[in-house]
Amino acid sequence: MKSKTGIKWSIALFALALTIAPLSAGSLKDLFTAATQSNQDYSVYTLDLELAQLKKTKGEIEAKVELDRVNAQNSYASALASYRKSVLSFYNEVIDAAFAAATAELDLEYIGLSLQNAKVDKEYADTRFQNGLISEEVYKEIDIAYKTVSNSYDLAAWTLLDAKNVFFLATGRDWDSSLLPEVPDFSFTASGEDWLAKDTGLASAKLAVKIQDLKTASLATNASAYDKRIQETENLKAKVSLANAESDAKRSYESMKITLRNQAALLQIRSDEYALEESSFQDGLRQYEKGIISQNDKNQKAMALLSVKKILLAARKNYIKSIGSCLSALGENPLGL
């Protein structure tokens, strides 16, 4: 039991040393390169798109009528949308894995500091209880608090181990804080026309209208009233879907502009908050070294720094994921960052 407590104490001390370290930052491009090399899913996505491109070309060449050619284009548009969705999902999976590991490290550090304080309280309570200075009820409450934090520390350690395993599965690399991706230099300059031109949903809706127009043109002049009515309904449905797709694309463009702008501003705010809290922690560290404040107070400042760092990590992750969504919507591969 003493050995286990000693290990926890050593880890907690190591965690305290880490709290003053700045946020590490790695390259997104390097991270994705490692992920695509170790994970075969991405190669499958690429092969599926290449296959769809070949089928599209073959369909256009072999098309006997214009409808066949447009159908081939429509099938490719669907495949392209699926490809973008899969790649973006892969992108987000890697980002989530990296930030989950980094967050789990912060949580372990935070609880490690809490464990330090709980251990000091427990040792002080032991002495006071033995000397009859506190009641058994108060002593038991302090003991329960210590055991609770100790249990939380074990859970946090397991959570970090699990997060590291998930990161390895996603990237093929052992987790290290230096791998935490930095925010890329990014500026959203696409026009609304560019955005709409790259929207796969809008492209499919336009092709659907074209398909129905071709079907209408190919109707026999003596087609039944039911057939004509059915085709008219299909035409109307395709046009309504096109209007909705165009509206959705315009809305997503405006939403992306606002989201990226707000998240960039929020990231700067969180960075400023972190710098301010880090300055407060360093001041507390100097006060502790001079004997002005207690270890408990020093740890509280370190825990406050960890809390702000965790919030900063969340802001960074959200912004990076939005950049990936933006690039994907514009037809660019976000893994090329």
N, C-alpha and C positions, 0 to 999 in steps of 0.2 A: 504494500500500500504506500509506503514511504517512497519507494522507487518510482511509482506511477506519479505521485505528487511532484517529485523532483523533476521528472521529465516535463510535466505540464509547466512547472515554474521556469524551466530553462527555455521552453518554447515561448512562453509569455514574455520573457526578457528579450528574446530575439525579435519578437513581434514589435516590442516597443522601439527597438532600434530601427525597424523598417518604417515606422510611422513618420519619421522625419524625411524619408526619401521622397524625391519628386516623382510624379507620374511618369513611368517609362513609356516610350513610344516606339513602335516598330513600323515596318513598311507594309501597307495593305497588299501591294503587289507581291512582295516576297511571301506573305502569308497565303495568298490565294494560289501562288505558284506551287507551294508545298501541298496545299489542299487538293489541287487538281491532279497532282502527280501521285498522290496516295489514295485518292478516292475515285473509283471507276465510274461513279454515277455521272460525273461531268462529261466523260468521254462518250457515254451513252447518249446524253443530250445532244452533243455535237454530231454524232453519227445519225441520230434521228433527223436532225435538221438537214444534213447533207443528203440523206435518203429522200426527204421531202422535196428538196431542190431538184434532185434527179428525176423524181416522178413528175414534177411540174414541167420540167423541160421536155420530158418524154411525151407528156400529155399534150403539150402545145404543138409539138412536132407532128404527132399522130392525129391531132384533132381533125375530124371530118367537117365539123361545123363550128361556128363561133361559140356556141354553147359549151362544147367540149373544152375549148381553150379556157373559157372563163371558169368553168368548174375546176379545172386543174389549178388555176390561180387561187381560187377560193380554198381549195384543200391545202395549198401551201401557206396561205394566210393563217389558217387555223393551226398548222404545224409551227409556224413562226411564233404565234401567240403562246403556244404550249412551251416552246423552247425558252422564250423570255421568262415565263413564269417559273420554269424549273431552275434556270440559272439564277434568278433572283432569290429563289428559295434556298439554293445552295449558298449563295452569297450571305444571306441572313443567318443561315445555320452556322457558318464559320464565325461571323461577327458575334453572334449570341454566345457561342462556345468560348471565345476569347474573353469577352466581358464577364461572362458567368464565372470563369476561373479567377479573374482579377477581383471581382466583387466578393467571391468566397474567401479570398485571401484577406481582404479588408475585414470581413466579418469575423474571421478567426483572430485577427489582430485585436479587433475591438473587444471580443469576448475574453481574449487573453489578458487584456488590461483589466477588465472587470474581475477576472479571476485573481489577479494580483491584489486588487483592493479587497475582494472578499476573503482572501487568505489572511491578509493583515488584520481585518476585522475579526476573523475567526480566532487567530492567535491571541489577539488582545482580549477577546471574550473569554478564551480559555483561562487566561491569567486572572481576570476579574472574577470569574465564576468560582475558581478555586479559592479565591480570597474572600468569597461571600459578598462581593460588591454588586452583583447583579442576580436577579432571580433566575430560577431554572427555566421559566417560561421565556424570558428574554434570550437566555443562552440558546435554547432550542430554536428560536426564530432565526438567530444569527447562523446557527449550524445548518438549518434548512436552506437559508439563502445561499450559503457557501456550496452546498451540495447541488442546488439548482443551477448555479453558474457553472459548476464543474461538469454537470451533465450537458449543459448547453455547449460547453467547449468541446466535449467529445463529439457532439452532433455536428458542430461547425467544422471540426477536423475531418469528419467523414464526408461532409458536403464538399469540402475543398478537394478531397481525394476523388470523389465522383466527378466533379467538374473538370479535373485534370484528365480523367479517363475519357470524358466526352470530347474534350479538346483534342486529345490524341486521335480519337476515332475520326474527328472531322478534318484534321490537318495532317496526321501522320507524324506530328512533332510533339515532343515532351513540352509541357507548359513551362514557360518562363516569363516573368513579368516584362522582359524586354520585347516580347512578341506582341504585347498589347498594341493594336494598330493606332497610328496617329490619324488625325483628321487631315485628309488630303486637301491640297490647294484647289478649291473648286469655286466656280462662278457660274450661276445660272443665267445664260445669255440667249437661250433659245426663244424664238418668236412664237406667237400663237400658231402661225401658219406651219412652222416647222414641227411643232408639237402634234398638230392635227394630222400632218402628213405621215407621221411615224406611228400613229395610233392604230394598233392592229384591229381593235374592235370596230373602229370607224371604217377601216379598209374592208373588213369583211361585210359590213353593212352595205357599203357601196357596191361591192360585188354581188351581194344578194339582190339588190335592186336591178342590177344589170342582167342577172340570170332570169329574173321574172319578166323583164322587158323582152328578152330573147324568147322566152317561152310564149309570151303573148303574141309575138310576131310569127311564131311557128304554128300557132293555132290554125287549124283548117277553117276555111271560110264558112263551111257548113257545120262547124262544131255546134254541139247542143247548147241550149241556153244554160244548162247546169254547168257545163265545162267552162263557158265564158264567165259565168258568175263566180265560179271557184277561182279562176285565174285573176279576175278583178280583185277578189278578196286577198289573194296572195300578193298582188301588186301593192294594195293598200297597206297590208301588214308589213311588207318590206320597206315601204316609204316611211311608215311610222317608226320602225326600228332604226332606220337611218337617221331620222330627226332626233331620236333619243340618244343614239350613239354620238352624234355630233354635239349634242348638249352635254353629254357626259364627258366628252373629250375636252370641251372648252372649260367645263367646271374643274376637271382634274388639273388642267394647266394652271388656272388661277390658284387652286388649292396648293399645288406644288410650289408656286412662287411664294405664297404666303408662309407655307410650312418651312421652307428652307431659310427664308429671311428671319422668321421668328426663332428657329432653332439655332441659327448662327448667333443671333443676338443673345439668346439664353445661354449659349455656351460661353460667350464672353463674360456674361454676368457671373456664371458659376466659376469661371477661372479667376475672376477678381475676388470672389468670396473665398476661394481656396487660398489665394495668396494672402489675404487678410488673416484667415484663420491660421495659416502656417506661421505668419509673423507673431501671432499671439502665442502659438505653441513654443516657438523659439524663445520668446520672452519668458514664458513659464519655465522652460528648461533652464535658463540662466538663473532664474529665481530659486529653483530647486537646488542647483549646484551651490548656491550661496546660502542655502538653508533657510530661505525666506518662506517657502511653501513646502507642504508635505508631499510625500510620494503619491498619496491619494489625489491631491490637487493637480499634480503634474500629469497623472494618468487621465484625469478628467479632461484636461486640455488636449491630450493626445487623442482621446476618444472623440472629442468634438472635431478635431482635424480629420479623423477617419470618416466621420459622418458626412462632412462636407466633401471629402474626396469621393465618397461613394455617390453622392449626388452629381458631382462633376463627371464621374464615369458614365452615369446614366444619360446625361446630356450629350456626352461625346458619342455614345453608342447610337442614340436616336438620330443624331445628325448624320452620322456615317451611313446608317441604314436608309435614310431619306435620300442621300446622294446616290446610293445604289438604285433606289426606285426610280429616281429621275433619269439616270443614265439608261436604265433598262427601257423606260418609256420612250426614250429618244432613239432606241435601236442600237445603243452602244452596249458592249459587254462590260458590266461593272467590275468583272474580275481583272480587267486590264488596268485598274487604278495603280 
